[in-house]
Amino acid sequence: ISGRPEAQQGILLQLFLTSLPELPLPKTSSEVSGENAQLPFLEAQADRKLVLLWLLDLLLYLPSLAAAQGTPAPGLSVAAAKRICGRLPDAEVRGELLGKKKLAALRLLGADVGGALLFDAAESLPHWIIAASDSDAQVA
């Protein structure tokens, strides 16, 4: 993903975020890399970093702030807020839809792959801290 132009990166990652709630996660280490990789874009470090950045933006997104003033949540740029919404208006990205995406992101961050986490603690700690303070009780 990271080797593609920025516009293509945005499209690919938006598709990833949209499909994340239904995406099956790898269960064994052989499904993480190589020919049988279920999420091959998580092999390269640059791609992992990009995915983690998008997941962080998703967890930072607070619809009430975006809908009220057109300003993103603290720590989130206007462009990042637009990435989370995709083609939907800010007012539609809330409630169950947003909660489902955030829970799917946490499911990916905490995925157990053959006894080891898909993302180590140093990579995912900021995500867990932000999720713990989310206004949605299911996410927190």
Secondary structure, 3 states (H helix, E strand, C coil): CCCCCHHHHHHHHHHHHHHHHHCCCCCCHHHCCCCCCCCHHHCCHHHHHHHHHHHHHHHHCCHHHHHHHCCCCCCCCHHHHHHHHCCCCHHHCCHHHHHHHHHHHHHHHCCEECCEECCCHHHHHHHHHHHHCCCCCCCC
